[in-house]
Amino acid sequence: MKSTLKLLTLILALMVFNCGGKEEKKKEGFSYQQKAPTEQTQKKEAAPEKVPASKRVDLSNKGVGPITSVALDSNIDQAMADKGADVFKKMCTACHRTEKKFIGPSPKDILDRRSPEWVMNMILNPEEMVQKDPLAKELLIEFNGSPMANQNLTEEEARAVLEYFRTL
Amino acid sequence: MKNTFKLMVGLLMAGIVMTSCNNQNSSNNKANGALSSSAAEKVYVAPGEHDEYYAFMSGGFSGNLTVYGLPSGRMFKEIPVFSQYPTNGYGYSEETKPMLETSFGFVPWDDSHHPDISQTNGELDGRWIFINGNNTPRIARISLKTFETEEIIEVPNSAGNHSSSFITENTEYVVAGTRFSVPVPQRDMPINEYKGNFKGALSFISVDPEHGHMDLKFQILMPGFNYDLSHPGRGKSHGWFFFTTYNSEEASTLLEVNASQNDKDFIAAINWKKIEEYVNNGGGTMMPTNYAHNVYDEHTHTATSTMKKEVRVVNPTDVPGAVYLLPTPKSPHGCDVDPSGEYIVGNGKLSANLTVHSFTKMLDAIENEKFDGDAYGIPILNFDDVLAGTVEQPGLGPLHTEFDDQGNAYTTFFISSEVVKWKLGSWEVIDRKPTYYSVGHLMIPGGNSRKPFGKYVVAMNKITKDRYLPTGPELEHSAQLYDISGEKMELLYDFPTHGEPHYAAAIPASIIKDKTQKIYKLAENQHPRKALSDSDAKIVRDGKNVHVYMTMIRSHFSPDNIEGIKVGDKVFFHITNLEQDFDVPHGFAMIGANNAELLIMPGQTRTLTWEPKQVGVWPFYCTDFCSALHQEMQGYIRVSPADSDIELSWSLGE
């Protein structure tokens, strides 16, 4: 058994020796992993509140995707909202209903909980959002793993849908 | 036990030492010139990387067209063309059934042979690919944007549509020649009165330059030979078309012997521009006939079939100077024209030599009327006056020739099972390589155009035998890939092919890959029974016919609970896939359906017919694993007795 241990040590030494160039990267990986538990602890701290991702308010998170800044006029652009309603009906109602949770959450009052950038990125870039955005990740789990479909809206269409959400 | 453990650890260690620095090793490999030229490296396309060429191989008796990558030999897709395809419902769905209509009714199978990619100025343009149905004569056009069959036209007065489907250098025409001559028009007559009475129809089908739509412009009614293969003139010979013939003996029985009597058969040279002009001036006669023209509309997602009732026929002797016969030894098979358009190679399959005719000499012989008699009024040119040269005894059983961009030709020899490289002009043999086994066609990307890409040749073999792991008596066919960039050919790779690829056509991937379609836009869906959003989902009863307007998206159908269906009803599921993202198809399978499944692309509408025969509650489900909740994508239909008074109702999530 002792000799086995020696052999294993030797193997490890060989690996380190052979891959000297990778050593630094590994350390980086390590420190990254060290960060993770901190995050988990934070989550655990939040857990007792049991606020599901869909109810949580985070107006500073802009999400991941093409939209970095959206300026909302204090007045609703009704023409744009009408167009957005039309796009929403055609592209979104298979999974989203304005009056209730359906396959996915209702968009009603979404701007009380999310930044406009986050909403548009979720529409335009859902695949990356559910991989990288912590809220989107949690939402995917909360909604049974049902993926937010990328319906290939243009930015203009997504912006119109956002305007429509403001009217709900 | 301890020893074993030590041994295992030792082996593990050795393994780690050898593999742990993979990156370093592979970079060493790249620096090593000898290794970089290995056959394996030449065909290796790393995970996630793309092939250099698309190769489209005919399916032969599968009736379809398969898409491969070169040099990897990986198969990407089978495109259903002439055969029903339960894998996606082609030929089973109501939208695609009209594609397989013919004057003989619904014909769900064919034998597809010779794909040819559309050209502009004699170069591959990658808009469409055409392919012939050999058995029930048809020509199909497939979009290289959607990789779907868009159009099929039946060819009347034809039988064994083999010298097809080859296109002229600006895709003015797709040409179809008959292998079997038949009575034209068809009639009840004794078979042994074939000679002098049967006709061989050569069909010129015009192609609309914008949409690709085909129209049978005219047929030339030639003597009753067998028109075996053909190719267009190009460059200097653009405007002409060349067809090999055999059975100039006009035998109707035991052709194995009786069609091998004449020392020479012919290559028929057709000046189609001259005949086109004649036809445009009202020449030819309209003959009553019956043939189907089936067109698929990308926006309605639906095919329609129209029966055409007449065709313009041309008697070749009515157009002086349009048709000549070039004597060519011994039942020539392949008829191949080099990139310059000067040389016409007749591959006399029973001849020891390859015969090459000269287009320039042919024009000269015509001008100086160097004739050697005629066949039913069609001038036969004097053999020696049109001969450019002969490749002496290059092999046994020559079948087909393709060309590279360096003035070389490559001919397959079926009997001696090899590809032979020879030089145009000097007719000397440069190299030969064995094939495995009994090669038919070969293919160089662009090898039958003005601009070949002379990097690879693919040999398509008729016999597989021991090339792969045995799979019982029935085997897939085998193909070999050779590197032809050097003086000598180098065998790189072996790969199985589906059905029986006769001919193939390949094109640099860069010409088409960025133009391929990813989804069908819902906004452009004009299907009459589409359901574009959940609010369109509904069920309408029309007597015994029940139309279900259904939607699908990850991961549910709407509606997914249906009641009020009765035994004896005919249920039409009109299903629209509401996805608008690349590669999210959904499937639809209904228990007991007597047809197939539907595989529906994003934005597309498809209809499956189901005739419920048993009372009960019957499930349907999505067949294409679409999301983590794919297994939840299902629904139920309640089927009540025929005399039930249960009202039609439908719901989702209630």
HADDOCK unambig.tbl for C-alpha pairs under 7 A between the chains (distance, minus, plus):
assign (segid A and resid 4 and name CA) (segid B and resid 6 and name CA) 6.55 0.50 0.50
assign (segid A and resid 11 and name CA) (segid B and resid 13 and name CA) 5.75 0.50 0.50
assign (segid A and resid 15 and name CA) (segid B and resid 20 and name CA) 6.91 0.50 0.50
assign (segid A and resid 18 and name CA) (segid B and resid 21 and name CA) 6.73 0.50 0.50
assign (segid A and resid 19 and name CA) (segid B and resid 21 and name CA) 6.27 0.50 0.50
assign (segid A and resid 89 and name CA) (segid B and resid 533 and name CA) 6.76 0.50 0.50
assign (segid A and resid 90 and name CA) (segid B and resid 532 and name CA) 6.42 0.50 0.50
assign (segid A and resid 90 and name CA) (segid B and resid 533 and name CA) 5.23 0.50 0.50
assign (segid A and resid 93 and name CA) (segid B and resid 533 and name CA) 6.81 0.50 0.50
assign (segid A and resid 93 and name CA) (segid B and resid 534 and name CA) 6.28 0.50 0.50
assign (segid A and resid 94 and name CA) (segid B and resid 533 and name CA) 6.55 0.50 0.50
assign (segid A and resid 94 and name CA) (segid B and resid 534 and name CA) 5.38 0.50 0.50
assign (segid A and resid 94 and name CA) (segid B and resid 553 and name CA) 6.94 0.50 0.50
assign (segid A and resid 145 and name CA) (segid B and resid 628 and name CA) 6.25 0.50 0.50
assign (segid A and resid 145 and name CA) (segid B and resid 629 and name CA) 6.99 0.50 0.50
assign (segid A and resid 146 and name CA) (segid B and resid 628 and name CA) 6.79 0.50 0.50
assign (segid A and resid 146 and name CA) (segid B and resid 629 and name CA) 6.31 0.50 0.50
assign (segid A and resid 150 and name CA) (segid B and resid 580 and name CA) 6.70 0.50 0.50
assign (segid A and resid 150 and name CA) (segid B and resid 581 and name CA) 5.61 0.50 0.50
assign (segid A and resid 151 and name CA) (segid B and resid 579 and name CA) 6.22 0.50 0.50
assign (segid A and resid 151 and name CA) (segid B and resid 580 and name CA) 4.42 0.50 0.50
assign (segid A and resid 151 and name CA) (segid B and resid 581 and name CA) 5.67 0.50 0.50
assign (segid A and resid 152 and name CA) (segid B and resid 580 and name CA) 5.79 0.50 0.50
assign (segid A and resid 152 and name CA) (segid B and resid 581 and name CA) 6.14 0.50 0.50
